[in-house]
Amino acid sequence: MGILDFFFRKPTPTKFAQIVMQAAKRRGYSGTMVFDEPNFRITMGEGDFINLHNFYHDYCQAPRAARDEVVAKYSHLFVRSDIPDSFAAAKKNLLPVLRAGAFLQAAQLGPMVGGMAPSTTFAVAGFSADTVMLLAYDTEHLTRILDAKQLATWGVPAEEATAIALDNLRDLAPERFVQLGANLFASDWNDAYDSSRILLPDLAYRVAGQQPVAMVPTRGRMLLCASRKRDDLLTLLAYAKSAIDTEGRRVSTLMYEFADGQAVPYLPEDEEVARAQADLRRTALQEDYAEQKTLLDKLHEGQGTDIFVASYMLFKGEDERMFSIASWTAGADTLLPETDRVLLLELDERSEVKWRMDVAWADLQAIAGHLMVREDGYQLPRWRVTAFPDAVMMAALEARNAAGATIISAG
C-alpha cells in the first residue's frame, strides 16, 4: 500500500455508518438509530431516515486530515430544528434548489422498499427534462426540502414562496466566477447553491454576454459559455462531464439558454456538439436507471412480485456512436426502460438464445406499441410488456430493419 492509498482509503459502508452514528451521539442525539445496509441509510424512529450516499462521497473524497470536519458538518443532520410556524419567521431562510429527477425517484421508491409510505408531497416545479426545482428551508447546519403541506400550513402559494426564495438567492453573495478560457466561466461560490443561480438570467448575462449557454452539471457548479462555436461548446461539455465525475451530486446534463427571463433547454445545431451532449445524457440515464432497477428489484422481492426489471445498457456501434438498448425476452413479464433500441430475444429450454433481433424503439412502438403499457408513477419511464410480438409483427420489424426505416438521432 502506498502513502496516498493510506491517506485516501475508504472505510466500508458498515464502518462508515458506525462513524456517523457515533458522531450523532456525541452531538447529543439520543434517539434510536439503525443502519439500513441495503438502502445505505440510517433510520431514526418512525419513518425518518438520513441517506448516506452524499455523506460517504464527501468523506471519501476528503484528505484523511479533513474527514473529521466532514463528519462534523453532516452530523448536524441529526439535530432536528423545527421549521417556524409562521411564514413571516421562515421566509428569510427560503432558497430554491435544483435536483436531478432521480432525487424524486429515490424519495418515492426508497421508503417503499423499507415498508414505509413514499415521499411524494414535495413542493415541486418543473425545470427541464432531467431536473426539478424545489424549495428549501436553509439554516446554518441543515437544509430541508419543503413539501406542499408546509406551504399549505403557512397559507402561502408556491409562486409567492418561490419569488421570495429567488430574492433571497440574489442576496446571498456577490458574483463569484473564475474564467476557464476565453469564453468559459465557472461559478465559485461553493455554498451548495451554485446550480440554483441558473434561475437568475441577469447574472448569466453580466458574466457571459447576451447569448450565454449554461450548464449546471452538479449542485456546486454552474458553467457559462459566451460563445456558440463548436469548439467552445465541446469544451463546455467536457468541463461538465469532469464536474460530474469528480464532484458527484449531478443535477443536469442538458445545455440551457435564456428566453423570456427563464433558462430553457438549448438544442445545439452542430451535430458533433449535439451528439456529445446526448452521450452525456445517456451516461446519466444509465446511472439513474440502474438505481431505479435496484430499488424496484428490492421492492418486488419484498412484495413477492415476479417481474423482470430490464437494464438500461450502453454500447457503441461500428461508427463509434453511442446508443442505449434494453432486452425484451419472450415469455417474461418485463419493465422496459426507454432506450434507443430494444433487443428482442427468444430462449430455448436451456435458457440459451434461440432467436434475436435488434430493433429501434420508434419502430417497435409503431409496430407493437399496443403491447407496451407505460407504468404510472415512475420518474424515469418504464414500459410493462407481457405478450411478445407475434410472427406478423416480427416480419414487419424485420422489413423496417432491412429498409433502414429508423435512424437513431443524436438526442
C-alpha positions in Angstrom: 0.0 0.0 0.0 1.4 3.4 -1.0 1.2 6.5 1.2 -1.6 8.0 -0.9 -3.6 4.8 -0.5 -3.3 5.1 3.2 -4.5 8.7 3.3 -7.4 8.2 1.0 -8.6 4.7 1.6 -12.3 4.3 2.2 -14.0 2.7 5.2 -16.5 0.0 4.4 -20.1 1.2 4.3 -20.8 -0.5 7.6 -17.8 1.0 9.3 -18.8 4.4 7.9 -22.3 4.1 9.3 -20.8 3.4 12.7 -18.6 6.5 12.4 -21.7 8.6 11.6 -23.8 7.2 14.5 -21.0 7.7 17.0 -20.7 11.4 15.8 -24.5 11.8 16.2 -24.4 10.6 19.8 -21.5 12.9 20.6 -23.6 15.8 19.2 -26.4 14.9 21.6 -28.7 12.8 19.6 -30.3 10.2 21.9 -32.9 8.6 19.7 -32.8 5.2 18.1 -30.5 4.7 15.1 -30.4 1.6 12.9 -28.1 1.1 9.9 -30.3 0.1 6.9 -27.5 -1.5 4.8 -29.5 -2.4 1.6 -30.5 1.3 1.2 -27.4 2.7 2.7 -29.1 5.0 5.2 -29.7 5.4 8.9 -33.3 5.1 10.1 -34.3 7.2 13.1 -37.6 6.3 14.7 -40.8 6.0 12.7 -40.5 7.0 9.1 -37.4 9.2 9.5 -34.1 8.5 7.9 -30.8 10.0 6.6 -29.4 8.8 3.3 -25.6 8.3 3.5 -24.7 8.3 -0.2 -23.6 12.0 -0.5 -22.1 12.0 3.0 -20.0 8.9 2.2 -18.9 10.5 -1.2 -17.7 13.7 0.5 -16.0 11.8 3.3 -14.1 9.5 0.9 -13.1 12.4 -1.3 -11.6 14.4 1.6 -8.0 14.0 2.7 -7.7 12.0 5.9 -6.9 15.1 8.0 -10.1 16.8 6.8 -12.5 13.9 7.4 -13.4 15.0 10.9 -14.7 18.3 9.5 -16.9 16.4 7.0 -18.3 14.3 9.8 -18.9 17.4 12.0 -20.7 19.1 9.1 -23.1 16.3 8.4 -23.7 15.2 11.9 -25.9 18.4 12.2 -28.4 16.4 10.2 -29.3 14.6 13.4 -30.2 17.9 15.2 -33.7 18.4 14.0 -34.6 22.1 14.4 -38.2 22.9 13.9 -39.4 25.0 11.0 -41.2 28.2 12.2 -45.0 28.0 12.4 -45.3 31.4 10.7 -44.2 32.2 7.2 -43.1 35.6 8.3 -40.5 34.0 10.5 -39.5 31.4 8.0 -39.3 33.3 4.7 -35.8 34.7 5.2 -34.5 31.2 5.1 -36.2 30.0 1.9 -34.0 29.2 -1.1 -34.6 27.4 -4.4 -32.7 24.2 -5.1 -32.3 22.2 -8.3 -32.2 18.4 -8.1 -31.9 15.7 -10.7 -35.2 13.9 -11.4 -33.7 10.8 -9.8 -33.9 12.6 -6.4 -37.7 12.3 -6.6 -37.4 8.7 -7.7 -35.3 7.8 -4.7 -37.7 9.7 -2.4 -40.6 7.7 -3.8 -39.1 4.2 -4.0 -36.6 4.2 -1.2 -39.2 4.4 1.7 -41.4 1.8 -0.1 -38.5 -0.7 0.0 -38.4 -0.3 3.7 -42.2 -0.7 4.0 -42.9 3.0 4.5 -45.1 5.4 2.6 -43.4 7.1 -0.4 -42.3 10.8 -0.1 -44.4 12.3 -2.9 -45.5 15.6 -1.5 -42.5 17.9 -2.3 -43.3 21.4 -3.5 -42.0 20.6 -7.0 -41.8 22.8 -10.0 -40.8 21.5 -13.4 -37.5 22.8 -14.7 -36.3 20.6 -17.5 -36.5 17.0 -18.8 -33.9 15.8 -16.2 -34.2 18.4 -13.4 -36.8 19.7 -11.0 -36.8 22.8 -8.9 -37.7 22.5 -5.2 -37.9 24.9 -2.2 -35.6 24.5 0.8 -35.6 25.9 4.3 -32.0 26.6 4.9 -30.2 27.2 8.2 -26.5 27.2 9.1 -26.4 23.5 9.7 -29.3 22.0 7.9 -31.2 22.2 4.6 -34.7 20.8 4.5 -36.6 20.3 1.3 -40.2 21.6 1.8 -43.3 19.7 0.9 -46.6 21.1 -0.2 -48.1 20.5 3.2 -45.7 23.0 4.7 -46.7 25.7 2.2 -50.4 24.9 2.9 -49.8 25.3 6.7 -48.3 28.7 6.1 -51.1 29.6 3.7 -48.7 30.7 1.0 -49.0 29.8 -2.7 -45.9 28.1 -4.2 -45.5 31.1 -6.7 -45.1 33.6 -3.8 -42.7 31.3 -1.8 -40.6 30.8 -5.0 -40.4 34.5 -5.7 -39.2 35.2 -2.1 -36.7 32.3 -2.4 -35.2 33.8 -5.6 -34.9 37.2 -4.0 -33.0 35.5 -1.1 -30.7 33.8 -3.6 -29.8 37.1 -5.2 -28.8 38.5 -1.8 -26.7 35.5 -0.8 -23.3 36.7 -2.1 -21.8 38.8 -4.9 -20.8 37.3 -8.2 -18.1 34.7 -7.9 -16.9 33.2 -11.2 -13.5 32.0 -12.4 -12.5 32.2 -16.1 -11.6 28.8 -17.6 -10.9 30.0 -21.1 -11.5 32.9 -23.4 -15.3 32.2 -23.5 -15.8 29.9 -20.5 -16.6 30.6 -16.9 -17.3 28.5 -13.8 -19.1 29.5 -10.6 -17.1 29.6 -7.4 -19.5 30.3 -4.6 -19.2 26.8 -3.2 -22.2 27.3 -1.0 -24.4 24.5 -2.3 -26.4 26.9 -4.4 -24.2 27.4 -7.4 -26.5 25.4 -9.7 -29.6 27.3 -8.4 -28.2 30.5 -9.8 -29.1 29.5 -13.3 -32.5 30.7 -12.2 -31.1 34.3 -12.3 -30.7 35.1 -16.0 -29.4 38.6 -15.3 -26.4 37.1 -13.6 -25.6 34.9 -16.7 -25.9 38.0 -19.0 -23.5 40.0 -16.9 -20.8 37.3 -16.9 -21.1 35.8 -20.4 -22.9 38.4 -22.6 -26.3 38.4 -24.3 -26.3 34.8 -25.7 -24.8 32.6 -23.0 -25.1 28.9 -23.0 -25.2 27.5 -19.4 -24.9 24.1 -17.8 -25.5 23.1 -14.2 -23.8 19.6 -14.1 -23.6 19.4 -10.3 -25.1 21.1 -7.3 -21.9 23.0 -6.7 -21.2 24.1 -10.2 -22.7 26.5 -12.8 -20.8 26.8 -16.1 -21.3 29.6 -18.7 -20.1 29.8 -22.3 -20.1 33.2 -24.0 -19.8 31.6 -27.5 -21.8 29.1 -29.6 -18.9 27.9 -31.6 -18.3 24.2 -31.8 -15.0 24.1 -30.0 -16.2 26.2 -27.2 -19.4 24.2 -26.7 -17.5 20.9 -26.8 -15.1 22.3 -24.1 -18.1 23.3 -22.1 -19.4 19.8 -22.2 -16.0 18.4 -21.3 -16.0 20.6 -18.2 -19.5 19.5 -17.3 -18.5 15.8 -17.6 -15.4 16.4 -15.5 -17.5 18.1 -12.8 -19.9 15.2 -12.6 -17.1 12.7 -12.5 -15.2 14.5 -9.7 -17.8 16.3 -7.7 -20.8 13.9 -7.8 -24.3 15.2 -6.9 -25.3 15.5 -10.5 -28.0 17.9 -11.4 -28.4 18.2 -15.1 -26.7 17.0 -18.3 -28.6 19.4 -20.5 -27.4 22.7 -22.0 -29.5 25.9 -21.5 -30.1 29.3 -23.0 -32.3 32.1 -21.7 -35.6 33.2 -23.1 -38.3 35.5 -21.6 -36.4 35.6 -18.3 -36.0 31.8 -17.9 -33.5 29.1 -18.5 -34.8 26.8 -21.3 -33.1 23.8 -22.9 -30.6 24.7 -25.7 -30.6 22.4 -28.7 -27.2 22.8 -30.4 -27.3 22.9 -34.2 -23.9 21.4 -34.6 -24.2 17.6 -34.9 -20.9 16.9 -33.1 -22.0 19.0 -30.1 -25.5 17.5 -30.1 -24.1 14.0 -30.1 -21.6 14.8 -27.2 -24.5 16.3 -25.2 -26.7 13.3 -25.9 -24.0 10.9 -24.9 -23.6 12.7 -21.6 -27.3 12.4 -21.1 -27.3 8.7 -21.9 -24.5 8.1 -19.4 -26.5 9.8 -16.7 -29.6 7.8 -17.6 -27.7 4.6 -17.3 -26.8 5.5 -13.7 -30.3 6.6 -12.8 -32.0 3.6 -14.4 -29.5 1.3 -12.5 -30.5 2.9 -9.2 -34.2 2.6 -10.2 -33.7 -1.1 -11.1 -32.0 -1.8 -7.7 -34.9 -0.2 -5.8 -37.6 -1.9 -7.9 -35.9 -5.3 -7.6 -35.8 -4.9 -3.8 -39.4 -3.7 -3.8 -40.6 -6.6 -5.9 -38.7 -9.1 -3.8 -40.3 -7.8 -0.7 -43.7 -8.0 -2.3 -43.2 -11.4 -3.8 -43.7 -10.0 -7.3 -42.2 -11.9 -10.2 -41.3 -9.3 -12.8 -38.1 -8.6 -14.7 -36.7 -5.1 -14.5 -34.6 -4.7 -17.6 -31.3 -2.8 -17.5 -30.5 0.3 -19.5 -27.3 -0.6 -21.3 -24.9 1.5 -23.4 -23.0 0.3 -26.4 -21.1 1.8 -29.4 -21.9 0.9 -32.9 -19.4 0.3 -35.8 -19.5 4.1 -36.4 -18.4 4.6 -32.7 -21.7 6.3 -31.9 -23.2 5.5 -28.5 -26.7 4.1 -28.2 -28.8 2.7 -25.4 -30.5 -0.7 -25.5 -32.6 -3.0 -23.3 -33.6 -6.6 -23.7 -37.2 -8.0 -24.1 -37.4 -11.8 -23.7 -40.4 -13.8 -24.9 -42.5 -15.1 -22.0 -41.0 -12.8 -19.4 -43.2 -10.2 -17.6 -40.9 -7.2 -18.1 -40.5 -3.5 -17.2 -38.6 -1.9 -20.1 -36.6 1.3 -19.7 -37.0 3.8 -22.6 -34.0 3.2 -24.8 -32.8 3.9 -28.4 -33.1 0.3 -29.3 -34.5 -3.0 -28.0 -33.1 -6.5 -28.3 -35.9 -9.0 -28.8 -35.0 -12.4 -27.5 -36.4 -15.9 -27.5 -34.7 -18.5 -25.3 -34.8 -22.3 -25.6 -35.5 -24.8 -22.8 -31.9 -24.4 -21.6 -32.2 -20.6 -21.4 -29.8 -20.2 -24.4 -30.6 -17.7 -27.1 -32.7 -19.3 -29.8 -33.5 -16.2 -31.8 -32.7 -12.5 -31.5 -33.4 -9.2 -33.3 -32.3 -5.7 -32.6 -34.9 -3.0 -33.4 -35.2 0.7 -33.0 -37.5 1.9 -30.2 -39.5 4.0 -32.6 -40.1 1.1 -34.9 -41.1 -1.2 -32.0 -43.7 1.3 -30.8 -45.0 1.8 -34.3 -45.5 -2.0 -34.9 -46.0 -3.4 -31.4 -46.9 -0.3 -29.3 -50.2 -1.8 -28.2 -48.2 -4.5 -26.3 -46.3 -1.8 -24.3 -48.1 0.0 -21.4 -46.3 2.9 -19.7 -46.4 2.4 -16.0 -47.6 5.4 -13.9 -45.6 6.8 -11.0 -42.0 6.4 -12.2 -39.8 9.4 -12.6 -37.9 7.6 -15.3 -40.3 6.0 -17.8 -40.9 2.2 -17.6 -43.0 0.2 -20.0 -44.7 -3.0 -18.9 -44.6 -5.8 -21.5 -46.2 -9.2 -21.1 -47.3 -10.5 -24.5 -44.5 -10.8 -27.1 -44.8 -9.6 -30.7 -46.2 -12.3 -33.0 -44.9 -13.5 -36.3 -46.7 -10.8 -38.3 -45.2 -8.1 -36.2 -41.8 -9.6 -36.3 -41.9 -9.7 -40.1 -42.9 -6.0 -40.2 -40.0 -5.2 -37.8 -37.6 -7.2 -40.0 -38.8 -5.2 -43.0 -38.2 -1.9 -41.2 -34.7 -3.1 -40.3 -33.9 -4.1 -43.8 -35.2 -0.8 -45.2 -33.3 1.2 -42.5 -36.6 3.0 -41.7 -35.4 4.5 -38.5 -32.1 6.2 -37.8 -31.2 7.0 -34.2 -30.8 10.7 -33.7 -28.2 12.4 -31.6 -30.7 13.0 -28.9 
